[in-house]
């Protein structure tokens, strides 16, 4: 017997009702007919007689409103009629329901009219729908951070329909998240190494006095710069004292055409580098032309320094004072030894790039619905308006108009890995067999 089929029996004389699922009498015409038929038989067995002149039985207008005409008293005829009624009713589809979803709605609403719409995609994904139902999303609304799935399937000729309602732009469902840009701050300056040497494994530890002038070959400088830093390293056993330092384009080495002072520790002319450590200077404004050799000057009264292997560099030294680090033209220098300058870095001052921490990798970023360009570094983002970069910890964004994204009033959203962007510009149907299985993104 098929699921849901029930057999009805009564004590005493056997009466058979056609084998079909029997609805509640006040909800279904077939059930009302069966209920009335049963009452007629019971009344007859109890001595009930029709009114005088009604020997042929009751007329149809004297029957209760059972949704059927007079019921024949012949048992076989009654069973046949009831079976046909059950079959007919089973073939009538259930009344379809239209559900509405709006950003300003509430999941506590019924969702069955525009005045009481649901609010979230999660509510839709977690609901069960019947064949013929429609789920409509309010035009002009956008849902972030969720993917629309098909929780139910329709039937052949009676699909479940997803679509828009209302007026305005098509509703959009984005598997993405709107960024809270109030937490974004100007990113720190970026640093790019444009010159570097490897450690030679040798050092000086005699605490002697030296005027050094390092001639850095243009062949080993990779790019121009407008702001730079230099790095030096103290020997493993003694601190390195620096009284003065500078840089300038080489003229006739060891002379320079000019010298720009290099400062340390936030503006000091001198510094002490602790033994076994390196120190990087302050950022200084200096126009470095990488097609020209550079002269880097250092005056030390304790030359406990770690040396770097030369490539095309030359170290010029004067073994006595006074400090000549700020002099463009000098005399009394000789060449020899390894380099005392470990690296030179180009510093790019950040003006337009803002960042904040982000816990997951985005695949795309939009500004007011416009896709921003993905870059491979923070410095590349700084150079390109309307771009973004993610380094695994921070998301960097450069607004299309160079503005501060934390206060420019624009909307920024990020797309997640494996998320979807769905525009509901027309109705989409889910029929049987399933076009979209439950859990699959539309």
Steps between C-alpha positions, in 0.01 A plus 500: 500500500637842416620723784216700646225255397265410781236225528187587686291230687205499737377245748190318392385490143798566271494817299780579252626849418723528196869459595647848483640747747200652677523875574323682777129536407481877539810549282422284199180444296577130457530459875168678551335269251639192671397629842145568382476161328600330821245698701228402252576131533516519877170688515335247272608211719366689800150532348531834322236550225496774237218754513169402352497513125874448487506128449776543245725668759597859569534750222839653438395838637410330830849358540751674722747715309734208446636602162315215318149424376275234651694195599359176362416241760652224291825402672697437181396829344591692813847344515564575134397863533716554808801344330455731202469803730823406682684457170370833370600691813844343508561631147430861602827674602521668839458874499838668438640756742702809416765604753659843510848598620619856565804651671267694727292194590519258793548126510230494766244612240279260308669604177180447303424859410701810414405662829657218703803376305784285627840665530791260452629250247556260790125498561438404137772234501359346817137487387310225318294587195236316298455459129367821348632730776677825414772677700533864397768750604442872530648706217770745606618280789840334531586203723863449602682204649262222395445272203148416386442125492202293389354335811214330310407392150184551304325251275455466128266776392501658847849640570623699796579850379760751624474856374460873576207713604441869543670776300854621451829321436510123502562347841856370546619213717875509558700231670707784634531729799473874527815642656480718809736767370496711816783280629728562203807720552773635274743218432862539611769606256638223283864406464670347197862392509685652205853406610627218720812297565562172680685470832869428444545333838778747593504799735717761671505518880783744585272796583710717265402836346408507133356730237339255255372583153329203339481525120183305412502399135202597289525149351371360830217753554174374354275807498469871557373633832377823655520380860756255637636317804839334550588203721825420681602219738724498809758227560405205716715618793505880496254788462526717190500874564388734221552874546390615155378358168388622158440413134553671165551430130862416420713751314866393490511243781528528788350845439129564451319780322298561818425333835163448669516419871376161623342504847422225752255423777250768403726786395832454681828551312662219697414152624642189662439163341500224762746219432357214297208710372413711197352848493307681229512877467207739498320550171662794325387689194761451233476476123699191413582444133580134451707574189758684713740361765415612853739606778383399850701660781543387863718642774565261792709518815447130567519308175367169637327416174385192313614507137307407188645341188558743216348456158607812313548719808808683627567598864700823544644561847673778695647381829464825694257772593330738490158397371486549123167321447329822383782612269450453125870538417774332707860387479734249664290190434615155390311199374476147633282263699140380481184706511356650819156569348270197506203637307316803365122499491259718306214627716162569347290732711142378517243759402199315364506140625294403804505166679338292771539142618295234322466139607428335164629533147279705267476416132364838395421843643237747377462874550139615459439192285808553278765229503838623624829384349700236689871576552797301625637736764419798716728723296316397183169594664640839600589565137159401358171667592209255527705199608548258791749247643482237777822384671345229717444737792398839363268607219638809323264721295570806285178687424423579138511873573798485743271578792507368856289182487418525870305823444421536128148357531559229240393137549770235484426129491729201472427173326585178681660191356233274345228761553248600236357817354137458396284759325129419508401681185249239390316210652685171524315173529584182689306208357505124532736331423704745701679771307674620816554252777469612861819663623620596154553868432266660251 
